[in-house]
Amino acid sequence: MRILVLGYGNIGSVIAADLAESMPSIEIVIAGSHRDKAEEAATFINRENVAGFQLDANDYHGLVDTMKEFD
């Protein structure tokens, strides 16, 4: 299973950390408009099943295409 978390701020980071801890066998991807901030949030969570990814939520077609790759 793959889960996409949009946003790496206070709420997105907490959601991703909680999912990563409670479901260690799934892949969690934190996405946001700045790759470095998304990767920083993933590094801070410090779980093997969490990664950061750059995604512009204002790009409707790119967002929809990316979301199709996740559960």
TORKE-505713 format. One record per residue (C-alpha): x, z, y; residue in three letters. Coordinates in Angstrom, 2 decimals, decimal comma. Each point is the difference from the previous one (the first is absolute). Layout:
<c1:X; c3:Z; c2:Y; residu:ala> $
...
***
This chain:
<c1:0,00; c3:0,00; c2:0,00; residu:met> $
<c1:1,19; c3:-0,79; c2:3,52; residu:arg> $
<c1:-1,36; c3:1,71; c2:3,11; residu:ile> $
<c1:0,53; c3:-1,20; c2:3,55; residu:leu> $
<c1:-0,08; c3:2,63; c2:2,75; residu:val> $
<c1:-0,42; c3:-1,55; c2:3,44; residu:leu> $
<c1:1,83; c3:2,06; c2:2,57; residu:gly> $
<c1:3,04; c3:2,25; c2:-0,18; residu:tyr> $
<c1:-1,02; c3:2,62; c2:2,56; residu:gly> $
<c1:-1,18; c3:3,53; c2:-0,66; residu:asn> $
<c1:-3,04; c3:-0,98; c2:-2,05; residu:ile> $
<c1:1,47; c3:-2,95; c2:-1,91; residu:gly> $
<c1:3,15; c3:1,90; c2:-0,94; residu:ser> $
<c1:-1,98; c3:3,00; c2:-1,27; residu:val> $
<c1:-2,32; c3:-2,24; c2:-2,02; residu:ile> $
<c1:2,94; c3:-1,86; c2:-1,53; residu:ala> $
<c1:1,83; c3:3,24; c2:-0,84; residu:ala> $
<c1:-3,10; c3:1,50; c2:-1,60; residu:asp> $
<c1:-0,66; c3:-3,12; c2:-2,06; residu:leu> $
<c1:3,64; c3:-0,23; c2:-1,08; residu:ala> $
<c1:0,05; c3:3,61; c2:-1,13; residu:glu> $
<c1:-3,36; c3:0,02; c2:-1,75; residu:ser> $
<c1:0,43; c3:-3,43; c2:-1,64; residu:met> $
<c1:3,72; c3:-0,53; c2:-0,70; residu:pro> $
<c1:-0,58; c3:-3,05; c2:-2,22; residu:ser> $
<c1:-1,51; c3:-2,17; c2:2,75; residu:ile> $
<c1:1,80; c3:-1,98; c2:2,69; residu:glu> $
<c1:-0,71; c3:1,07; c2:3,59; residu:ile> $
<c1:0,90; c3:-2,32; c2:2,87; residu:val> $
<c1:-0,11; c3:1,27; c2:3,57; residu:ile> $
<c1:-0,52; c3:-2,90; c2:2,39; residu:ala> $
<c1:0,20; c3:-0,33; c2:3,74; residu:gly> $
<c1:1,12; c3:-2,30; c2:2,76; residu:ser> $
<c1:3,58; c3:1,36; c2:0,04; residu:his> $
<c1:1,93; c3:-0,32; c2:-3,27; residu:arg> $
<c1:2,54; c3:2,69; c2:0,93; residu:asp> $
<c1:-2,72; c3:2,58; c2:0,71; residu:lys> $
<c1:-1,83; c3:-0,84; c2:-3,23; residu:ala> $
<c1:3,21; c3:0,35; c2:-1,99; residu:glu> $
<c1:0,85; c3:3,22; c2:1,85; residu:glu> $
<c1:-3,37; c3:1,48; c2:-1,00; residu:ala> $
<c1:0,58; c3:-1,02; c2:-3,62; residu:ala> $
<c1:3,49; c3:1,54; c2:0,06; residu:thr> $
<c1:-1,38; c3:3,23; c2:1,47; residu:phe> $
<c1:-2,54; c3:0,27; c2:-2,84; residu:ile> $
<c1:2,96; c3:-0,35; c2:-2,39; residu:asn> $
<c1:-1,88; c3:-1,18; c2:-3,08; residu:arg> $
<c1:1,08; c3:-2,90; c2:-2,20; residu:glu> $
<c1:-3,48; c3:-1,52; c2:0,03; residu:asn> $
<c1:-0,22; c3:-0,37; c2:3,81; residu:val> $
<c1:1,32; c3:-2,93; c2:2,04; residu:ala> $
<c1:-0,31; c3:-1,23; c2:3,58; residu:gly> $
<c1:-1,21; c3:-3,45; c2:0,99; residu:phe> $
<c1:-0,49; c3:-1,89; c2:3,26; residu:gln> $
<c1:-3,55; c3:-1,23; c2:0,54; residu:leu> $
<c1:-1,71; c3:-1,01; c2:3,22; residu:asp> $
<c1:-3,63; c3:1,14; c2:-0,23; residu:ala> $
<c1:-0,82; c3:-2,33; c2:2,92; residu:asn> $
<c1:0,80; c3:-3,00; c2:-2,21; residu:asp> $
<c1:-3,35; c3:-0,22; c2:-1,78; residu:tyr> $
<c1:0,96; c3:-2,63; c2:-2,58; residu:his> $
<c1:3,34; c3:1,66; c2:-0,76; residu:gly> $
<c1:-1,73; c3:3,35; c2:-0,39; residu:leu> $
<c1:-2,66; c3:-1,40; c2:-2,34; residu:val> $
<c1:2,59; c3:-1,85; c2:-2,10; residu:asp> $
<c1:2,14; c3:3,14; c2:-0,29; residu:thr> $
<c1:-2,96; c3:2,21; c2:-0,89; residu:met> $
<c1:-0,84; c3:-2,32; c2:-2,91; residu:lys> $
<c1:3,28; c3:1,10; c2:-1,63; residu:glu> $
<c1:-1,13; c3:3,63; c2:-0,11; residu:phe> $
<c1:-2,67; c3:1,97; c2:-1,83; residu:asp> $
***
